[in-house]
Amino acid sequence: METYKNPLTPDEEKELLTRMEQKDPEARRLLIEHNLRLVAHIVKKYCQSDKDIDELISIGTIGLIKAINTFKTDKGSRIATYASKCIENEILMFLRSEKKRSHEISLNEPIGTDKEGNVISLIDIIEGSNEDYASKWDLDRNVKWIYENINDVLSPRELYIIKKRYGLYGTEEIPQRILAKELNISRSYVSRIEKKALQKLKTAIEKQ
């Protein structure tokens, strides 16, 4: 692991924070650089192999940057105390996301109910009302294909909306109106993104 700059003294940190409040970009850069050792220290708690280090360092650094951007000097604490929580939160969110992503998708697994209370599955969504894809596909092959390609077929926003709308990867199923409020967009826009994403999945599966 690379050599990091020494932590700042309380006086040095206070000076840089004052400069950062005055919109000094150099001060912000120095605050980040001198706290990267903290990121590396926290990453060691979660890193299971050498190949994970660089990725977790990057994720942890995002947490550090968020901490520095939102730190309030009137809290009376050092940046390290506040940043530690932000760094750990960022790493834990990433690890939870990776764990959920590693779960295989089953096209027949129940993912919610329709307006009449009938149980629906992912294959019901993909099939549509007039086409019987199950009769044309080998189900096992397509389960594997969906698992391996859904993240590539959909944009991050489309994937997020589909996951939330239909409770995929163990997430809670969320109505369009709540999802619209969460994303600060209109309900009709959520609906358009959802329909477009489902069509992209159908088209991609037909082409495989």
C-alpha positions, 0 to 999 in steps of 0.5 A, spaced: 500 500 500 502 506 498 505 511 503 500 516 505 502 523 508 502 524 516 495 526 519 494 534 520 495 537 527 489 540 530 492 547 528 494 545 521 487 542 520 483 548 523 487 553 518 486 549 512 478 548 514 478 556 515 481 556 508 476 551 505 471 556 508 474 561 504 473 557 497 480 555 497 481 549 493 488 548 495 486 547 502 480 542 500 486 538 496 490 538 502 485 536 507 483 530 503 491 528 502 492 528 509 486 524 511 487 518 506 491 514 511 485 514 515 481 511 509 487 506 508 486 504 516 479 503 515 479 499 509 483 494 512 477 492 516 473 490 510 478 488 505 478 480 504 484 480 499 489 484 495 485 485 489 479 488 493 484 494 496 484 499 490 477 498 489 475 499 497 480 505 497 477 509 492 470 507 495 472 510 502 476 516 498 469 518 496 466 517 503 472 522 505 471 527 500 463 527 502 465 528 509 470 534 508 465 537 504 459 537 509 464 537 515 461 543 520 467 546 524 462 548 530 461 541 531 467 541 536 470 535 533 476 533 529 475 531 521 477 524 523 472 523 527 466 525 523 470 522 516 471 515 519 463 514 520 462 517 513 468 512 510 465 506 513 458 508 511 460 508 504 464 502 504 458 498 507 453 501 502 458 498 497 459 492 500 451 491 501 450 493 494 455 488 491 452 482 496 445 483 493 448 484 486 451 477 487 445 473 488 442 470 482 436 472 479 430 467 478 425 469 473 420 465 476 421 468 483 415 472 486 417 479 486 410 482 488 403 482 486 399 486 481 393 490 482 388 484 483 393 481 488 395 476 483 403 474 485 407 476 479 414 474 477 420 477 473 418 473 467 411 475 467 414 482 466 418 480 461 413 476 457 408 481 456 401 480 455 401 477 448 408 473 447 410 466 450 417 467 451 418 461 456 416 456 450 422 459 446 427 459 451 431 455 455 429 457 462 435 456 465 440 459 460 436 465 460 436 466 468 443 465 467 443 471 462 439 475 466 443 475 472 450 476 468 447 482 463 442 486 467 447 491 469 449 492 462 443 492 459 440 497 463 442 504 465 444 505 473 437 509 473 433 504 470 436 499 474 435 502 480 427 504 478 426 496 476 429 494 482 425 498 487 419 498 483 419 490 483 423 488 489 429 485 486 435 483 490 431 483 496 429 490 496 422 493 498 417 494 492 416 501 492 410 504 488 411 509 483 409 515 487 414 514 492 419 512 488 418 519 484 418 523 490 425 519 492 428 521 485 425 528 485 422 527 478 414 526 476 411 520 477 409 519 469 417 520 468 418 514 473 413 510 469 416 512 462 423 510 465 420 503 467 417 502 461 423 503 457 427 499 461 422 493 461 422 494 453 430 494 453 430 487 457 425 484 452 429 486 446 436 484 449 433 477 451 430 476 444 437 478 441 441 473 445 
